[in-house]
């Protein structure tokens, strides 16, 4: 039974991204967002945004769940000019197989053809082949301030998709469902989005569960075997919750730096599962680097105490676009969402209106639940009374941030 339990643990971690993306897809369909079409989130995310963990408060989103089973789709990326714009294309396993926009295709936008893994369409300029039938397309459009919102919405409206309609989508289990339901859904999704050949070693290890052909049969297991599978599933859930998500492993001078495979995970299934739970749809590091602050080796801060991030004048955060510090409350499942606060401020960064720099060019950010002195409110990031997490986003990071040549100063208690 130990082998079956181990297989179930590994299979849960392996398939969790399939289930999490299917959940996002189901939530969109439930509110009337059709497949193969963009839905625009016309306001910046706030404390009410609970669809995807660790949302940002820097960009508008446009999102589309795509099904390539009926043929290629045509994607249009609008011109962004000097504004940061990106369209992240993720396969069903949450790997980013392409990012279009400012960094890769330039400021003028363009039209692209997206084809499925079995499509006979040729290759050439503007043709992108997806590894899987299902694709999640997620656009981000920078908003530089309140007065820029309408202009950003005009760019947002330029993201379009044309092509054949998608077939009806079946309902799928959630990550918290019993093992029979969970693995039945994972099996169907695997059959629709076959794993790559490079995953064969893992597929052989989880073969006793009979996943991948769309014919998973929970009745084929005895009651004792079912108990072993259920135990393995719970082992996987615990492992995903403790896997670190966006923050990688360990803290260096008060910050956890992400691993290089973030956003395109290869065979790092543990990282992929942890990010599916705690940072789903994270961009590859060259597009955006995510760093999590820690205090005394821990990833959560106490909102009843006061904190400061001091950025020296001679050590500015090295980015080619922008940076922001986001504050989240943590759920029991180790997902992260914005928390309501008197300023309606969920992140603070180099574009925050009214931000005050020190006379020497340095910057102090004040963090905590209690309102600070009047001369500090402009640089205050409000926190809940309970535990909270801090994530730094650096968009289009410069090489020294990627290779470790630059380290952020720690968040200090004051």
Buried (B, 14 or more C-beta within 10 A) or exposed (E): EEEBBBBBBBBBBBBBBBBBBBBBBBBBBEEEBEBBBBBBBBEBBBBEBEBBBBBBBBBBBBBBBBBBBBEBBEBBBBEBEEBBBBBBBBBBBBBBBBBBBBBEBEEEBBEBBBBBBEBEEEEEEEBBBBBBBBBBBBBBBBBBEEEEBEBBBEBBBBBBBEBEEBEEBEEBBEBEBBBBBBBBBBBBBBBBBBBBEEBEEBBEBBEBBBBBEEEBEBEEBEEEBBBBBBBBBBBBBEBBBEBBBBBBEEBBEBBBBBBBBBBBBEEBBBBBBBBBBBBBBBBBBBBBBBBBBBBEEEBBBBBEBBBBBBBEEEEBBBBEBBBBBBBBBBEEBBBBBBBEBEEEBBBBBBBBEEEEEEEEEBBBBBBBBEEBEEEBBBBBBBBBEBBBBBBBBBBBBBEEBBEEEBBBBBBEBE
